[in-house]
Amino acid sequence: MNAERQTVYRWSFIWSGALVALVGAVLLGVAITKSDAWERVGGVLGMSMLAWGGLLQTLQALGLTAVQSTALRSSVNVSGTQFILSGAAAWLVGWAIIAAGIRRAPVSAEGPSPAAGAELYPRLAQYRDFYWSTLGAYGGGILLSELVLILLQTFLSSGGGAGAEGEGGLPPTGAFAIALILSSLVAFGSGFVGASRARRLAMPEATIGVIYFGLPVPVLLTLMEQLPDLQMSLGYRLREVTYLADMLGRPVIGYWLVFSLLVLMLVLGINTGFIAAGSGRVDLKLGFELFVARRHVGVFRPSLLLGTLAVLMFGIVPPLIVYGIIRAVEAAVERTRIRALGMKDPLAAASALNNLKLREQSPTMMMTALSVGGVGVGVMALIIVLSVMSGFEVDLQQKILGAHSHVVVSKYAGNLSEYKRLMEQIAKVPGVVGQTPSIDNPVMVLGEGDEVQGIVLKGIDPDTVGSVLDLRKNMLPGGELDYLQKPEKISPRRTLGFGTESSQKQEEEEESEDPIIGKSTKSAQEKVLPGIVLGRELATILRVVVGDRVNVISPQGAELGPAGLIPKSRAFRVAGIFYSGMYEYDAKFAYILLGEAQKLFGTDGPSGIELKVLDVDDARRIASLVSRELGGYPYRARDWGEIHRNIFSALRLEKLVMGIILSIIIVVAAGLIVATVIMLVLEKRKEIAVLKALGVSDGGIVKIFLAEGLQIGVAGGLLGLFSGLSWCLFIEKVGIKLDPSVYYIPALPVKIEPLQTALSVVIAVLVTYLASIYPALKASSVEPVEGLKAE
């Protein structure tokens, strides 16, 4: 009897059933649209796509679990009942027709084969199609790793619990790094244990485990961003996790990237467990396999490494030209020597010619060189681009934090009239190194001509502003920040010999005679105007210099006049000009004395207290400490990451996307690695068969070819690391000049981050490792008889 069972597909039934089911789906969609219930149905459909979702919905329908969704408890006005009934009927009938089109083939009437009753091949006899313990290890491991990440991140960031919120906690990035490392180890360990138990990769168990147990957590976090009810119930518990993910601007991207990393660690653990215990015992020795792989591939040959490094450092064309010339000369000299030898001893000449052919590179060696070069190019590009983007990010962060504070303390409503007492309390918080009161509001500023510009006018305290902002350092020659406190020292422009004669005369008349009463107002008090500090671009727009007069119009503190509210206007004299290096700040900000700002805006105190902290990356925790020291509501403290979240999130997301795009280069190199290792497998089938006949296990064969792929990845990664750092140092020392009037920086900035650089090499090694798994498994499946029968 033929034990093989085959399935017969009647495609006419299948296509007809699919068409009927599609009609049913359309009718159901029309019914849902008429009832305006897509928001409620969407969640149910989304849950149905998950394997455990259907079971949960069935239990809810049977009343075994309480339905807690308010959407299901609320009444829905269903219209178009006929569409629902007909659509459901068509959907069920369609699937019934599809099921009728799939049948098992009839059992063959042939009798048993001559080998019936013989002992089965041991490898096949020991095979099991499913391991429940392995499924538990994979699924439980990925779920446990996610829970470890979330709980440990929350615990470390909050300082050990909600009762001590913000006190003694680690910075969010540091807590995330520790939690991610431990959760990755959990995922790796679970994969190792599961594969060791099954003695095979057990990919069905891994797939089911990831879908059933791994997907619910990222799906829940994703839905939490969309459903207000879920946000209200879980948002405050997972605030540390959502805050960190929000640093990318799109928290969903952060959730799924971390999930992908944990799945990758699970896969690495599965593969490592299969290699270590695939033979039935744990074997972690790699000496023999590394020896065979090193002699087989020859990746670390000086000629290959130096040639690849030359290509990475100087480009493709120059090294290839030099290499071609050298090889041509060597070949010509060697053949001339062999020809001269052949005149004396033809047999020795034939042996020398054969040795010359053996030294020539085979196609496999050429593909190995291309694979190493591809990995090196990918790593080099990643290091250079990410270092340049990090340089831009650091430069932008320095300029932003130079013009803005690290933490701002304010009230939810109202001004800080008691700011002096608050500053005494804030000074007790560890990590705060500077503080200054400030008040800012939007105003209109008018130059001496018709130039008008909308700006943000900021009242500051010159005595303390230097401990928080870089305003004093950014002052250009010709003006002083201290002139805000001593405006009588500001010399009018006409006393410096600038300006036309008519403008000087007009200003003298405006300052010495009242246009209405016609009497002189030239008193010492009225001639001294309060000072104002403008940005360089703002001064250019208004066409003013130090000593010129500008008028500020504020809607805050407007006065009641005959025609209604009249915006308050006041004249100032330019006391100085600053240059921060950012156009937005230099064109939109101006500074006056804090007391003058309170008079202009009609307030009884500053709007906030700006703080400078010792560690900018720890600003969020320090802001929590400040808020706790002040007693919470009505005070709040916001760190720079929250205030400028949009711009820094955009930079991080841009860097992430650029890194993913550039990693495609490494993926292309991984394709070359797959082709190279497959060619090695085809070339060495006889050697593989001999090794397996001598007792080398499947795991040992996998080790050999994985070691070959890893050698390519390590060699390419190290060459890319060296060449990438060399190019970064070249750009940093020699520099690529930029136009300061356009980019506001004189040269291309470079910031080499050790973790980011090491991560580029790790990515390359991991990609090459994963690319080598499939060819290695194909090599391990070669049977000794099949490999030797053609020899």
Salt bridges, closest charged atoms under 4 A:
GLU165 OE2 - ARG239 NH2 3.74
GLU167 OE1 - ARG628 NH1 3.18
GLU205 OE2 - ARG200 NH2 3.34
GLU240 OE1 - ARG620 NH1 2.83
ASP246 OD2 - ARG645 NH1 2.56
ASP283 OD2 - LYS703 NZ 3.65
GLU330 OE1 - ARG327 NE 3.99
GLU334 OE2 - ARG337 NH2 2.63
GLU334 OE2 - ARG359 NH2 3.88
GLU393 OE1 - LYS655 NZ 2.97
ASP395 OD2 - LYS399 NZ 3.25
GLU418 OE2 - LYS411 NZ 3.39
GLU451 OE2 - ARG543 NH1 3.70
ASP482 OD1 - ARG472 NH1 3.19
GLU507 OE2 - ARG494 NH1 3.31
GLU507 OE2 - ARG573 NH1 3.28
GLU508 OE2 - ARG494 NE 3.86
GLU510 OE1 - ARG549 NH1 3.72
GLU511 OE1 - ARG494 NH2 3.28
GLU511 OE2 - ARG573 NH2 2.81
GLU537 OE2 - ARG536 NH2 3.58
ASP548 OD2 - ARG493 NH1 3.18
GLU596 OE1 - ARG570 NH1 2.73
GLU610 OE2 - LYS458 NZ 2.63
ASP618 OD2 - ARG621 NH2 2.72
ASP698 OD2 - ARG123 NH2 2.90
ASP698 OD1 - LYS692 NZ 2.82
GLU708 OE2 - HIS296 ND1 2.55
GLU783 OE2 - ARG123 NH1 3.01
